[in-house]
């Protein structure tokens, strides 16, 4: 499991090839979680609603929060295309995360059976 937004598969593929792994999808279960249905305003609203003192965005002023949200929106679009390039199963978690998780589990069971 890789968490976060900086994955450089081009950098690790040569190493994996040394071990006979040519295509990631043939050796790994690739699942990407994106938030493609969110707008910039949705990101701002979620930061304000859910941030706690432990979040780095906690306490940002409205201008900084908007900038972070614009970056999140743009990067989400980039990441979606990047995950598609490597044949990830992509799931949108913009809404109803619990149902999305249930669907992921069902899809994994079906894929592995």
Order of alpha helices (4+ residues) and beta strands (2+ residues): alpha-alpha-beta-alpha-alpha-beta-alpha
